[in-house]
Amino acid sequence: MNKWKSKWKDLKNIRFQKAVRVDELSDKVLLLNLYATQVLILIIGVVMLLIQQTDMKTLLSFKPGWGILLWGGGLALLVVAADLIVTRFVPEDVMDDGGVNKRIFAKRPLWHIAVLCLVVSVCEELLFRGAIQHYLGPYWTSILFAAIHVRYLQHWLMTGLVFSISYGIGWIYVHTGSLWTAICAHFIIDFISGCILRYSKEE
């Protein structure tokens, strides 16, 4: 009995730490977090695709040819242009993500920005467009996609933008039938946004 009382006391004495802020993380820990998250997303995506017995040859088909670049690049440029317009006219605090994107890209060399964007676009599109959209369709997949971007949820405009981008990527994936179109769009959006954060001058 005394043993259980002692354990209960130990449980009562547990103190939960506050959520760690981005600016409290070292660059190494931040990057490790990002890559670890993407590996987890990739594993979940691959497992789901295996369960679905997805034909990977069809999923990763280059059959649309230049259509991959036209649809993927076209959507990406549209998204970046819309983002620049919104950023120009909307107060900064409405677009604030807690400084995460800035910390990830601001001091990164160009090659590393490209690697980060490629890893994120391949892993996330494999899971969301390749696996989850098969079950839920583009609309509910986009709601889930927006929900996992937790840092945007406190701002309705950012959540709406992430949902719209995801839905657009889901739509071009359905239209072309190749996951490379979705990966291409996601990569270009992230890469251009990363380069803007990296090379734009502080006011």
N, C-alpha and C positions, 0 to 999 in steps of 0.2 A: 504493500500500500504506500509506504514511504517513497518507494521507487517511482511510482506514478505521480505522486505529489511533487517530487523533485523535477520530473519531466515537464509537468504542467507549469511549474514556476519558470523553467527555462523557456517554454513557449511564450509565456506572458512577457518575458523580458526581451523578446525579439523586437528590434527597431528596424522598420523599413526605411531604406534610404530614398531620398527624392530622386526623380528621374534625372539622369545625367544630361546636362545641356551639351549641345554640340561644341561650343567654345571651350568646354572642359576636357574634351577628348583630344588626345594627341593625334597628329596626322596619320601615324602608323596604325593606331587603333581604329580610326575612322575608316581607313582603307581596308583594313582587315575585316571590319564589320560589313562593309559593302560587298567585298568579294565572297565572304562566307554566306551572306544572304543570297547572292546570286547562285552559288553552288547548291544551296538548299532548294531554291526555285527550280534549278535545272533538274535535280534529282526527282522532285515531285512531278515535274513535267514529263520526264522520261518514263517514270513508273506509270503515270496515267495513260500515256500513249501506248505502253506495252499492254496494259489492261484492256484498252480499247482495240488492241490489235491493229493499230493504224498502219497503213501502207506508207512508210517513210519515203519511198521513192516518189509517190504522188505528192505527199506533203511538201517535200523539198525539191519539187520539180522546177527546172529552169525553162519549162515550156513557154511561159508568156514572153520570154526573151527580153526585148527592150521595154516591153510593157511593165516589167518589174521596176525599172528605173523611172519610166514615165509616170506610172501611178504612185509609186513610193516617193519619188522625188517631188512630184507635183503636189501631193498632199503635204509633204514635209515643208515645202516652201510656203504653201498657204498657211500652215500652222505657225511658222516662224514669223511671217508677215503680220498675222493676227495678233500674235504675242507681243510683237514690237509696238503695234498700235495701242493695245491694251495697256502695256507698260508705260507708254508715253502719256496717257490721259488719266490713268488710275493712280491714286495715292500709293506710295511704296508699302505702307503697312498692310494694305489689302492683298498685295502680292507676296507678302513675307512668308518664307518657308522655314524660318528660324535660322537662316544662314547656312543651311546644309549644302545646297548647290554651290554656293560661293566657296565654302571650305573644300569641297571636293575638287572644283575646277580652277579656282583662282590662281594657284601657284604651280599648276601641273604643266609639264612640257607637252607640246602638241601631240607627240606620239602616244603619251600616256592617256591623254583625253580620248584619242581614237580607240585605244585598247579598252578603256573603261566603257565607252559608248557601245563598242562591238559586243563586249561581254554581256552588258545589260540588255541590249536589244535582242540578242540571240536567246538568252535564258528566259527573259520575260515573255517574248513572243511564242517561244516553244510551249510554255505553260498556258498562257492566256488565250492566244489565238489557236495554237496547235491542239491543245488538250481540252481546256475548259469551254471554249466557244462551241466545241462539238456537242456539249451537253446543254449549255445555257443560251446559246445564240449571242449575237453581238451586243444586244441591249444589256442583259443581266451580267454578261462578262465585263462590260464597261463599268457597271456599278461596282462590281467586285474589284476591278482594277483601280478605280478611284478610291475605294475604301482602304486598300492596302497602302496607299500613299498617305499615311496617317498625318504627316506634317502639313498637308494641305487642308485637312478636314475642318480646321477652325475658320477657314475663309471660304465662303460659298462660291465666290468667283473662281478661285483656283480649283476647287473641287469640280465645278462645272466645266472648266477648261480641260482638266484631265479626263473627265468623262467623255467630252466631245472628241478629243484627240483619239482616245481609245476606240470610240465608236467608229470614227473615220478609218482608223487602221483596220478594224474588224470588217468594215464594209469593203475596203479594197482587197482584203484577203478573200472574202467571199466572191468578189467579182473576178479576181484573177486565178484563184484556186491554188496559189503558191505562197507558202509561208515566207519566201524570200522577199515578197512585196512588202509584207508587214515589217520584216526585219529591216529592210532598206529604209522605209519611212521612219521607223523608230530611231534607227542609227543617225540619220541625217538631222532629225529634230534635236536629238540629244547633243550631237557633235557641234552643230551651229550654235546652240544655246550655250554649250560649254566653252566654245571659242569666244563668244560674246562676253561671258563672265571672265574669261582669262585675259582678254586683250582690251576690254573697255577700260577707260581711265576713270578713276574715282573722281567724283565731283568735289 
